[in-house]
């Protein structure tokens, strides 16, 4: 039981009662990042053009290193 004026319990990313992020929520976060910060968050598997997909992979690998896990696209 909570008292009417009691503070809310602290929020944590470890809150196991919270449901996982939905695809719609994730897409909304990506749109907000683009509009507010100019940051584009793209899933590589969603890029249908092979040349553009490889260009994105190359740039991300150059900046942050190769991925560990996931599909290796042709390897």
Steps between C-alpha positions, in 0.01 A plus 500: 500500500627847405420820678336762275790749512783247515775536239512259208744209537828552313512391135769266381598329176511185713124521564389149408131592509539722194410348165756493218514784249265444207589553134275806492672649808843431355406666172370804691832525688691480170282777352554719807878449482493605134284808554663621821864406451551418133589141592372224270462157661455246221481124526742367239265218402231760417717663230397328177758652263814279522741782414352737759484224764869422449589871513321531836673187632838629385454840666374351827791252502747780436363708787422238764668176388357181359187346648527199726213268419200540276502429130833537328344573156693275265770380739 
